[in-house]
Amino acid sequence: MGLPRAPGTMTVDTNEPPLRTRVAIAGNTAFVAWAVVAFSVLIAGCSGIRFGDRSTASETSKEVDMGQQAALRAIGGSAVSGKVRVIDRGDGAVVLVSGMNLSGAYRLAFHERGNCTSPNGFSAGPAWAPAATGKRAQDLVPQLYANTENWAEAEIRVPKLHARGADGVAGRSVMLYAGTEVPDVRPDVPNAAIACGVFEAARTPFSSF
């Protein structure tokens, strides 16, 4: 039985923490709540960040194979210029030709060596074709024609020919000949060769002049 209380006396619950303690607890609780919210926001923001994304890196580093291209330079006293590109397509290749200062019929042949230093094309070696084509090197690409403005644009599909590898043109050369024949090229003997170019890896999409 409790003692009688004098009038105006305040009752204090001894099980309740002192006021200073309660204020401290309330402050700590508010800080913890703020920290939890801040941490949640940080995690949510970081969830969309991917460090070292391998797929993006691989796509960036992956190069598209644009084939082999030869820049044509005039030989044999001609004024021909242009380019020839070979791009792999399935079991063969597409040969793209773009040239200017050509007239009438002309022939295209690939040659064994990537060397166009001689004035008549002899340094390029003999005409070449993959054995798998079953054709003579002189007949691998059919006869072509320039237009009436002396421009030449052509796209030829050649089975069994490739841009690289044993059956590829990489490291070889290409020559254009005026007329309908691909003659044997002999040293210091004038012939129908009018342009020569050495193949190297293409770096940009093919385009005409």
Secondary structure, 3 states (H helix, E strand, C coil): CCCCCCCCCCCCCCCCCCHHHHHHHHHHHHHHHHHHHHHHHHHHHHCCCCCCCHHHHHHHHCCCCCCEEEEEEECCCCCCEEEEEEEEECCEEEEEEEEECCCCEEEEEEECCCCCCCCCCHHHCCEECCHHHCCCHHHCCCCEECCCCCEEEEEEEEECCECCCCCECCCCEEEEEECCCCCCCCCCCCCCEEEEEEEEECCCCCCCC
